[in-house]
């Protein structure tokens, strides 16, 4: 069974860590419902619930098989408590579908807000 996964940072197509998704299926560009913002965690973003947000976050939805999901959980440090994979809500056409995303597991205090879209710095 495949999982729909919302990616918003270095896993996006054309970005530095996209290789972790290269053998999976990109479904479409997507946006979260209002209530989320991105923060710069030091070269990569973190998606954070911000109830006062009115615009949401831009990203991509991927259809991911169980093996790839296990690899991504490892890459994102789920078992070390760095990120947690949780269901989030997206706007149409994904509004009624279960979609997961990786959110930082620790507080992001002191990190700068990026806004609605992560643009990876060029090396």
C-alpha positions as CSV (number, residue, x, y, z in Angstrom):
1,X,0.0,0.0,0.0
2,X,1.4,3.4,-1.0
3,X,1.4,6.5,1.2
4,X,0.8,10.0,-0.1
5,X,3.7,12.2,1.2
6,X,3.9,16.0,1.1
7,X,7.4,17.3,0.7
8,X,8.3,20.9,1.0
9,X,12.1,21.2,1.2
10,X,15.2,19.4,0.1
11,X,13.2,16.3,-1.0
12,X,11.4,18.3,-3.7
13,X,12.2,17.5,-7.3
14,X,15.4,19.1,-8.4
15,X,16.7,19.7,-4.9
16,X,19.6,18.2,-3.0
17,X,18.0,15.2,-1.3
18,X,15.5,14.4,-4.0
19,X,17.4,11.1,-4.7
20,X,15.5,9.6,-1.8
21,X,12.3,9.9,-3.8
22,X,13.7,9.5,-7.4
23,X,12.2,6.0,-7.8
24,X,8.8,7.0,-6.5
25,X,5.9,8.7,-8.2
26,X,5.3,12.5,-8.2
27,X,1.6,13.1,-8.0
28,X,1.3,16.9,-8.2
29,X,2.2,20.3,-6.8
30,X,0.2,21.0,-3.7
31,X,-0.4,23.5,-0.9
32,X,-1.3,23.0,2.8
33,X,-4.4,24.5,4.3
34,X,-3.7,27.7,6.1
35,X,-2.0,27.1,9.5
36,X,1.5,26.1,8.5
37,X,4.8,28.0,7.9
38,X,8.3,27.0,7.0
39,X,11.3,27.8,9.2
40,X,15.0,27.6,8.3
41,X,16.6,24.9,10.5
42,X,20.1,25.4,9.1
43,X,20.2,24.5,5.4
44,X,16.9,22.7,5.3
45,X,13.3,23.7,6.3
46,X,10.9,22.6,8.9
47,X,7.1,22.6,8.5
48,X,5.5,24.0,11.6
49,X,1.9,24.5,12.7
50,X,1.2,28.2,13.1
51,X,-2.5,28.7,13.8
52,X,-2.4,32.4,12.8
53,X,-1.0,31.6,9.3
54,X,-3.4,32.5,6.5
55,X,-1.6,31.2,3.4
56,X,-0.2,27.7,4.0
57,X,2.9,26.1,2.5
58,X,3.8,25.1,-1.1
59,X,5.2,21.7,-1.9
60,X,4.8,18.4,-3.8
61,X,2.8,15.3,-3.2
62,X,4.5,11.9,-3.9
63,X,3.1,8.4,-3.8
64,X,5.6,6.4,-1.8
65,X,5.9,2.6,-1.4
66,X,6.5,1.1,2.1
67,X,10.3,0.5,1.5
68,X,10.9,4.0,0.4
69,X,8.8,5.3,3.4
70,X,11.0,3.3,5.8
71,X,14.1,4.8,4.1
72,X,12.7,8.3,4.4
73,X,11.8,7.8,8.1
74,X,15.4,6.9,8.7
75,X,16.7,9.8,6.6
76,X,14.4,12.2,8.5
77,X,15.5,10.9,11.8
78,X,12.1,9.8,13.0
79,X,13.4,7.1,15.3
80,X,16.0,9.6,16.8
81,X,13.3,12.1,17.5
82,X,14.4,14.7,15.0
83,X,11.2,14.7,12.8
84,X,7.9,13.0,13.1
85,X,5.7,11.8,10.2
86,X,2.1,13.0,10.7
87,X,-1.0,13.5,8.7
88,X,-1.6,17.0,7.5
89,X,-4.4,18.7,5.6
90,X,-3.9,20.0,2.0
91,X,-6.1,22.0,-0.3
92,X,-7.9,20.5,-3.2
93,X,-7.4,18.2,-5.0
94,X,-6.0,16.5,-1.8
95,X,-8.5,17.9,0.7
96,X,-10.2,14.6,1.3
97,X,-7.2,12.3,1.0
98,X,-4.8,11.2,3.8
99,X,-1.4,12.8,3.3
100,X,1.6,12.6,5.6
101,X,4.5,15.1,6.1
102,X,7.6,15.3,8.2
103,X,7.4,18.0,10.9
104,X,10.2,18.8,13.3
105,X,9.8,17.0,16.6
106,X,11.7,19.7,18.6
107,X,10.8,23.4,19.2
108,X,12.0,25.7,16.5
109,X,12.4,28.8,18.7
110,X,15.2,31.1,17.4
111,X,15.1,29.8,13.8
112,X,14.1,32.3,11.1
113,X,10.8,32.0,9.4
114,X,11.0,31.2,5.7
115,X,7.4,31.7,4.8
116,X,5.3,29.6,2.4
117,X,8.0,28.2,0.1
118,X,11.5,26.8,0.5
119,X,14.0,27.8,-2.2
120,X,17.2,25.8,-1.7
121,X,20.3,28.0,-1.7
122,X,22.6,27.3,-4.6
123,X,26.1,26.1,-3.6
